[in-house]
Amino acid sequence: MVDPWLTIIGIGEDGLAGLSDASRKALVDAETVFGGERHLALAGVTSRGRPWPIPFDAEIVLSCRDRPTVVLASGDPFWHGVGASLAEKLGGDEWIAYPGPSTFSLVAARLGWRLESVACLGLHAAPFERLVPHLAKNARVICLMRDAAAVGDLAKWLTQRRWGASILWTLAALGGPREYIDQHRAELFADDSDEKLVAVALLARGTQGIPRNSGLPDDLFAHDGQITKRPVRALALSALAPRPGERLWDIGAGAGSISVEWALCGGAAIAVESREDRAANIRSNAATFGLTHRINVVAGKAPEALVDLEAPDAVFIGGGLDLTMFDAVWSRLVSGTRLVAHAVTLETEALLGELHQRHGGELMRVEISHAAPLGRYRSWEAARPVVQWSTVR
């Protein structure tokens, strides 16, 4: 790397004393230094300093291209920082980075936690529900928070969800002369700190978290009865075979339960639902599980609603399949895409039989009965049989 014009420096509360020789030299040589007002003060930069625009806009940095420029960020600029936002707009020979210890590293170092076993989240601009998939008995989580007031809101949120016995550590200005650490029980939280850029460490204690198996209980979802029931959902997800980073089309999504469980596995889902009241239920379920960033709800009817969607890695069709819809979906799929379709009507069952004969895959009929009262006794109450066809394009 020869003379990159941009240097990205991670600075801590110890200011210049914590920087490497290379970082300090870049600061001396820079024509312009960008950073938050706190960063500029820590580095002792005055006339050459330019505070970040709010909201952050990388273009103001790019306007200095080919002139010596420094960007100051907190700790590790590539962990919930500006580093990647800048690097993705630049050639590899245009920039160099000198990261410092991240807030997550400093928190783990203060508490003696194994960082590799801790969930690290940025909640300064995200809903607390992002914690939901991570909450489990004795789980350890480190969160970046907006300010001290947000920590009190988090404590209330945890208490309302029966995690009030959890232990919270409030940490601020780590690594500097104003370092602050305090410990609380969530349901008894009381703190009068007015610090900004606060981190919270959480040792989760309370109710049970979300099971990691496929087929979550139906009563965890908001629905009007139009939901892929728990045992059938487990079979569908087994056939869909979710993997982190993959995209699902959930067509005729109903309550969005398939989308939710797919997203809990680390994928992204596009839930297509023609009825607005059911689309509202999907949005509610995505929010409840902390998955609004992974589930995109499209209120519309397939196949018209599929036209502008990014290609999927898997498709689930829970109902309403006809030959027109199938042809529209099938023509959009690239080789290797998995497709799973369910039928409860004779007409759709016959169509799945034809499609199985034409395209192969696996066709099965599932009949499930539940024990139910019958007078003074119990008997089996049968649910409607479900036919499932699964194949790979």
C-alpha positions, 0 to 999 in steps of 0.5 A: 500500500503506497501513500493512501490519502485516507487514514481511519484511526480508532481513538479511545478515552486516553486520547493521543497517549493510546495511539500508535506512532503511525496514527500520530504521524497521520494526524500531524500530516493530515490537511483535514481531520474528521470526527465527532467533537469528542474525538477531535478534542481527545486528539487535540485537533482544532483548526483542521478539525471538521465535526461529523455531519448528522446524519453521517454522510461519507461523501463529505470525506470523499470530497477530500480525495487525494489530499491527506485526510484522517477520520477519527472514530471510537475504538475499532472503526469496523465494529459498529463504526464508520470504517466499512461505510467508507471502505466500501466506497474506496479502492483498497489502495486509497485507505489504511486503518489503525483500529483501537480496542473496541468498546466490546473488548474493553467491557469484556476486559473489565468484567473478565468475560470471554468475548467469543462467547458474548453477543455484541449488539449496537442498540443506539439506533435499534429497538430493544427487541433485537435482544430477543433472539439472544436472551437465554439463561445465563446468556451474556450480551454487550450492547452499545447504548444511546445514553444513560437514559436509554439504559433505564428504558432497557431495564424496564423493558427487560423487567416487563418481559420477566428478565428483571432478575438480570444483572446489568453493568453500566459502563462509560468512558472506558480507558480514560480518566473518567471511566465509570462502571456500576452494577444493577439488578434490572428490576431495581435499576436506579442510576443518575448518570448523564453520560453519553455513549454508554455500554451495557453488559447483561447477564440474562436471568429470568424466564426461558428464551426462545427455543432454537428448534423449528416449530415454535408454539403457535401462541407466540405469534399474532394471527387470525387462525391463518398460520402454518401450524407448529408440526407442519411448520417444522416439516416445512422448515426442515424441507426449506433448510434455512442457512445464514445469509440466505433469502426466502420468499414466503408467499401467502405468508399469513401470520409470517411464522415461516418467515420468523423462524427462517430469520431466526436462523440468520436469513432474510425473508420477504413475506408476501401477503395480499391481506393488509390485516394479515400483513399487519400481523406479520409486521407485529410478529417481526417486531416482537421477535426483534427481526424487523431488519430481517423480514420485509413485508410486501402487501400484495398478491402473487405473482404480481407482487414478485416482479421487483423482488430480489431472487431467493435462495428458497421459496415457500408457498403456503396456500393459493398455488395455481399453475399461473403462480407456479410458472411465474415463480419457477421462471424466476428461480436460479439453479439450486433454489429450493421450493416447498409448497403446501396444499390442503384442497383437492385441487391444489393437491392434484396440481402438486401431484402433476408438478412432482411428476414433471419436476421430481422432488419429494411429495408427501401427505401428512395427517396429524391428530390431537387428543381432545375431549369426547364426553367423559373420555378422549379421542383423536381429533384429526386436522386437515391433511396437508400435502407437501411438495419439495424440490430443487430447481 
